[in-house]
Amino acid sequence: MNYVHSRNPVLDIKLAVSILISSDFLQMKELVETTLAFIANHLQDIVNLPIDMSCINTQLISQLANCVKLHVLESLEDKKDKLRSKLYI
């Protein structure tokens, strides 16, 4: 909610997944799209975070897959396979 109510909101790598899930739940379409684009642009950094990605639903994974370029996905180092295989599917 701090992100939504701030005058100059800036997405943070550490909070991006939480903001994505919350904005989807609250049906905030523009914020979902903004957050998906942010995650796509910082995918390696997001995957490196010590967080569980299984809470991202199938619809959001599909939307994220549409935002990620194939060469980025191929070069993604995801040792614990938090997102890579889901994005390929």
SULTA-V487382 format. One record per helix or strand of 3 or more residues. SS is the DSSP state (@ for helix, = for strand). FROM is the first residue (numbers start at 1). LEN is the number of residues. Records with the same first field share a line. If there is no record, write none. Layout:
BEGIN
SS = FROM-LEN ; FROM-LEN
END
This chain:
BEGIN
@ = 2-4 ; 16-10 ; 29-13 ; 43-6 ; 58-10 ; 70-6 ; 84-5
END
